[in-house]
Amino acid sequence: MSCFETSKFLKNPQVFSKEVLIKAAQRLNWEYKVTQNEVAITKIPNQNIQGEYAMKIQGSKVIYNSYYLKNGEQLVDELKEVFYKLNVEYARSSILSEFKNVGFSLKKDYDFEPNQTEVDRFYMVGYSKNSKEHEKRTEIKFTILNDGTVVSDTNYLPDDMHKLADEAMKKLEEKLGNKRNDKDIIQKQVPIKYQKKVEVISNKIIAKN
């Protein structure tokens, strides 16, 4: 993450969070079993699987029992439909969790009106502890799309806040199952008043120490 950029975390359709998966199974009335490394769907209404598993989520990938489930792909799609609706909630809680862990706090966007594409928007706010920094307050805008994709938008980030944001973003990438792609990062024009306070290193705009 750098100053003055807009970036997008594309939700990896092959990545399933255990927490969200369990909620999806509960909504579908599917029975499941949780172990340390996987979640197994053990019973689906109107499906005879002879005591075997119906689906397994190992790590973050979904596989289905193709021997007993002749409509396995359809059932996986059914699971995904519910799962993606829950992804919005998951994306929001993930952002809040990771940024609060490094000292940011939530600021609501009371002017935001959800639409078919953008379903949530808010800010994470932090304060620099650098005594030489005159602009201590920093604000990162997050917009969540209808499939759980996250769009982040930054302006000026003091050096210490930049490092904390990077730490939170790294954890967020792990939770969303995808790293930000360079093609999905758009550098914004740096306002004149900040041009002496930032520099470009490896195509990233960062605050000078």
N, C-alpha and C positions, 0 to 999 in steps of 0.2 A: 504494500500500500504506500502511496506517496501523496504529497500535497497536490491539490488541484487536479484530481482525476475522478472519472466515473468508471466503475468496473462492475462486472456481472459474474455471479456464481451460477453457472448453469447446473440445474439439478440433474445428477446422473441417474437415468431411469433404471439402471441395474443395481443401484445402491439402496438398501433398505435399512432403516434404523430399527433395532429391536423394539425400542420403546413405542415407536409409531406403528410398527407391525402388529404388536400385541393389541393396541387399540383398534386397529383395522379388523383383526380377527374377531375381536369381541363384538364389533358392530355387525359383522357378517354372521355371527352366531356359529363360528367355527371353533372347534376345540383345539388346544395347542399345548405344547410342553416346552418349557424353557430349561436349557442347560447352559453351562458356562460359554460354550462356543457356538451354539445354534439355537434357533427356535424351530420346532417341528409342528406343522399342522397335522393333528392326529385324527381329526374327524370333520368331514364336510357333509352337511345334509344331502341325502339322496345319492351318496357316493359310497360304494362298497369297496373298501380297500383291504379287506381281509386282515385287519389288525396292523397293517403296515402304515408307514407315514404317507400323507398325501403330498405335502410339500416340505422342503427344508430350506431354511435361510442359514447358510454357513458363512460366517464372517458377515458379508453384506450382499451375497448373491442368492437369488432364488432359484431352486431347482424343484421340479415336480416329478412325481412317480409316474413315468410314462407307461409303465406296465398296467397299472390299475386305472389311471386317469386318462381316458381316451379324449376327453375335452380339457386336458390340462392347461393348454395355452389360454383357452377361454376363461378358466378359473383364475389363472394368474392375472389376466387382464381385469377380471372382476375385483381381485384383491388390489391391483394397482389403482383402480378408479377410486376406491375408498381411501387407499393409502395417500394418494396425491392430495386429496382434500385435507387430510390431516397434516400434510407437509407444510402448509402455510403456518399452522400453529407451531409445528416443530421448528421451522426456520426462525420464527419470532423468538421462541424460547431459547434457541441456540445462540442467537445474537445477544440477547439480554444476558444470558449466563456467561458467555465468554468475555464480553466487554465489561460486565460488572466485576468479573474476577480480576481484571487488571485496573480497576478503579474508575471506570466510566459509570454514568448514571443515565436513566431514561428521561427523555423529554418528549412528550406527546405532541403530535402535529394535529392541532384542533381544526385546522383549515382543510385537512385532507378529506376528500370524498372518494370512496372506493368506486371502481368501475369494473368492467368485465376483465380487464387485463391486470390492473394494479389493485390489490386488495388490502394493503396495509402500508403505512408509512409512519416513521418516527425517527427520532434523533438519539444518538448516544453522545453524552457531553462529558468532557474531562478537563482537568486544570493542570497546567504545567507547574512543576516544582522548581524549575530553573529560575534562580533569582535574577538572572540577566535578561530573562524573557519578559517583555512588556505586554505582549498579547498572550495571556496565560490561558484563556478559555478557548477550547477547541470543540467543534461540533461535527459529527459525521452523520449524514442522512442515509437512512436505509429504506428502500422500497421493496416490498415483497409482491411478486407476481402470482398469478392464480395457480401455478404448478409448484410453488415453493421456491422458485428462482429468486435470488437476492441481488438487488442492485445497490451498490454503495456509492456515495458521492462525498468527496472531501474538498475542503478549501485549504487554508493554511494549517499545518500541523507543526507545533514546536517539536524540536528534536526528541525530547524525552517522551512526548505523547505519541510521536511517530513510532518509536520502538514498542510502546505498549500496544498500540493499534496493530502493529505487525504481529505481535505475539497472539493477540486475540484472533486476528484473521487466519493465522496458521491453524489454530484449533477449529475455527469455523469451517475452513476448507475440509478438514478431516471429517467433521460432522455431516457436511453436505455431500461428501463423496466426490468432490471435483476441485481441482485447482483452478484458479483464475487463468484464463487463456489471454495471452498478449493481445490477440485480436479483439478481445472483449474489454480491453482497458483503453479508455479515451482520455488523453491528456487535455486539460482545459487551458485556456489562456491565463497566464499569471497576471493579476492586476498590477499596475505600475507601483503601488506602494509596497508590494512584496518582492519586487524583482531584485532588490539588494539583500533580501533576507533568505533567499533560496538559491540553490544551485542544481544543475542537472548531472546526475551520476548514473551511468548505465541506463539511460533513458527514464530515470526516475527523478522527480522533482522533490528535493528534500530540503529541510531547513538547515541553514548553516549553524554550526556549533557556536 
